[in-house]
Amino acid sequence: MTHSDDDELAERLLDLLVYAPLGLALEAKEMIPKLAERGRGQVALTRLAGTVAAQRSQAEASRVINEISDALASFLGGESAGVAPAPSQTESDDLPIAGYADLTAVEIVRLVAELDDHELDVIESFEREHRNRSTVLNRIRQRRG
């Protein structure tokens, strides 16, 4: 190694071990809050993307299950095969969950958490008489347990 190579190596080591850490320490006061805010924004964006993806997946799964259930009921001949038809809106007007007849099991399961014991009894009875969906009935049973 020549004298010039030694000088260059020494300069690089000074940059790496002295000047860069010193510059970082001086800039950290301004950089850290910016970096933290950027990180928070990225985490919030990732959470939002995850929530949207989960909701879409859940809605899509509910739609597919409802289509399969309807097709199966139609194929098996509806009530004669033991598959109860969906309740009409007028049948479900007196229920503690508004618009019950138009809701999917996933939507109903979310609302069950807000019901008191009497309302759970009403929903359970109605569900058993009409759609008899295990998802809804299991959630009611969990609420009571």
C-alpha positions, 0 to 999 in steps of 0.5 A: 500500500502506498502513502496515498492509499493509506490516506484514503483508507484513513479518510474513509474510516474517519467518515465511517466511524467519526463524521457519519455518526456525528452528522447522524447525531446532529440530524437525528433530532429532526430525522427521528420524528419524520421517520416515526411519522412515516412509519406510523403512516405505513402501519395505518395504511397496512392495517387499512389494506388488511381490513378492506381485504378481510371484509371483501373476503368475508363478503365474498365467502358469504355470497358464495355460501348463500348462492350454494345454499340457494342452489342446493335448496332449489335442487333438493326441492325447497321445503320438502327437502327440509330446507326452510325458505328465507323469512319475508320482510313482514315476518321479520318486522317484529324482530329486535334486528331491523331488516333481519330477512335481508341480512346474511348470517355474517351480518347477523352474527355481528349484531348479536353482540348487542342483544339482551337475553330476551332478544337473543331468545326471539332471534334464536326461535325465529332463526330455528323456524326459518333458516336454521343457520348454524353460524347464527345459532352457534353465535347465540349459544356462545353469547349465552355461554 
